[in-house]
Amino acid sequence: MSMAKEIDAATLKEWLHDGWEIALFDVREHGQYGDGHLFYATSLPYSRLEVDALRLAPRKSVRTVVYDDSGVELAALAARRLAAIGYSDVHVLQGGARAWAASGLTLFSGVNVPSKTFGELVEEVYHTPRVTVAELAAMIEKGEDVVVLDGRPVEEFRKMNIPTAICCPNGELAYRVKALVANESTRIVTDSQINPTPFPEHPPVVAA
């Protein structure tokens, strides 16, 4: 069985931007992942590793990096399990998420962060109109012709949502919007959010 190699935060940062294929897995439980994770990381809890690994990384020769909170135990176990089921290029992030933050790099809260960031970049470029919470509440209260489309996954929508909102994950929006909003003059308000989670070792960074 091949042993996982360790890499530091600076090396991982280079790998994430070098143009080569990489699988980056956060092997903590999903709630911990949501509290603060690397931007490009995919949640692959150790408890589901053998169930989901092949679906998420079907090519076992892919350059793979796993990390946990501190890099002490869970990531090493995950790396050994991945090697045991055939992954040949597995690396562990030294010091885990804490070391990443201590290096001055950002951890992000929430899930589906890259897609949310893309949406915010589109908003910045095309100057998408905004409404405040108070303005939207007033529209709903007055019964105005407005539809609220919640772009988060179903699981998040079920936890909490805006009254009258319809669950329509962002990836389905273009496909479903005509069925959900029949009148082209109806005002559509979409709802999603991204929150960077700064650690004490570095200053807050607001996502673009």
N, C-alpha and C positions, 0 to 999 in steps of 0.2 A: 504494500500500500504506500503510495507517495505521500509525503508529509507536506502540509501547507507551508508556504513561505510567508514571512511578514514583510509589510511595506509601511512606510510612514505616511503621514498626511500629505506632505509635499509631493511625494511620488504619485500618490493616488490622484491628487489634483492634476498633475501632468497627464496621467493616463486618461482622465475624463475628457481631456481636450486634444488628445493626439490623433483622433480620427480612426483609431482602431476599435474593433468590437470589444465590449466589456459588459459583464454582468455584475452589478453591484447589489448585494443583498444585505438588508438589515434583518438579522436573525432573532431579534427580540420579539416579544409578543406585540400584536398589532397596536394596542393602546400605547405602549412605550414608543413605538415607531411614530405614531401620530403626535406625540408630545414634542419630538424634536429629532429630525433625521437629515441625512445628506440629501441635497437637491435631486440627484439622479437615482437615488436608492429605491429599490423595490422591496416591499415587505415580504419576507419569507420566514415566518416564525419557525424556530427550531422544532416546535411541536408538530409542524406540518411539512417539514423539510422534504422528506422522501415522497410525500404526496404531491407536492407542487413544484419541486425543482425542475423536473423534466419538462413540464408545461411552460415554465418561465424561461428556461435555458435549454432548449432542445439539442443544441450542439455541445456535446460534453467537452470538447477541446477549447471552448471559449475561455478567454481570460476572465477569471472569476475572483471577486473580492467579497469577503464577508466581514461584518463587524457587529459588535454588540455595544453595550454602554461603556465598558472600560477595557475591552480587549483581553480580559483575564481568563475567562473560562468558556462561555457559551459559544463565542466565535470559533475557538479552537475545536470544540466538539463538532460544530457544524462543518468545519473544514474537513475534519476526519471522515464524517459521514458522506460528504460530497465525494471525497476521494474514493471511498469504499464503493460507491455506486457508479464510479467510472469517470468522474470529472478529473481532468489531468493537469489543470493549470490553476490551482486554487491558492489564494492569498488571504491573509488576515491583516486587517488594519490595526497597526500597533496603537494601543490605548483607546481604541474604539471611538465612539462619538465624542467622548470627553476630550480626547487628544485632538480631534478635528477642530473642536471649538477653541481649545487652548492655543491652537496654531493661528488663531485669528480668522478662521473660516466659519461660515454661517451654517447653523442648523435651522431647519424649517419645520413649523408645526403644521398639522393638518395632513390631508392625503391628496393625491392627484395634483401635486404642486406644479409640475411642469406645464400641465394643461391650463391651470389657473394663471400661471405667469404669462403664457401665450395670450390668453384672453386679455390680460392687463396691458400687454404690449400693443395688441390690436386697438384697445381703447385709447391708448396714448397717441397712436399714429393717426387714427381716424376720428378722434375727438368724439367718441360716443357720449351722448348726453347722459347725465346722472340725475337721479332724484334722491332726496334725503329720506330717512326713515319717516320723519314727520309728514313729508309731502306724500309719500306712498300711503301711509295710514289714512290721510285725509281723502285721497282718491278712492280708497276702498270704502271708507265710511260714507262718502257721498254717492257711491254706486256708479262711479264713472266707468267709461268703457276702457278698462285696463285689465290685462292678464299678467299674472306673475308666474314666470317659469323658473323653477328652482333647478339650477344646473348641476347640483351635487349628485353623487350616487344615491341609490334608493335607501341604503342603510343609513346614511347621514340624514336624508330627508325625513325618515321615520322617527329619528331621535328628536328633531325639532324643526319647525318650518313656519313660514309666514302664513297667516290666515288667508285662505282662498288660493294659495299657491298650488301649482301643478308640478309634479316631479317630472323633469325632462332633462336627464343627464346631458351635458354639453355635447358629447359625441353623437347624440341622437337628434340634436336640435334641428339641423337642416332637413333631416328626413321627416320629422314629426310636426314641425311648426305649422304647416298649412292645415293639418287635421285638427290641431289644438286651437288655432286662431283663424277662424273662417273669414273674418272681416279684415281686409288689409289696412283699414284706417284705425284699428284697435291699437292702443298704446301697449307695447310689450315691455315689461320690466323683468330683467334677469337677475338672479341672485346667486353669487358665489363669493368666496373669500380666500385670501392667502395671508398667513401670519408668520413672519420670521420669529424664531424664538432665540433671542440672544442669551448666551451664557455669560457669567461674570467676567470671564477672561477676555472678552472682546466687546466692543461697543455695538449697539443695535444697528442693524442694517435693514433698510426698507427694500423689499423686493420691487423690481421694476414692473 
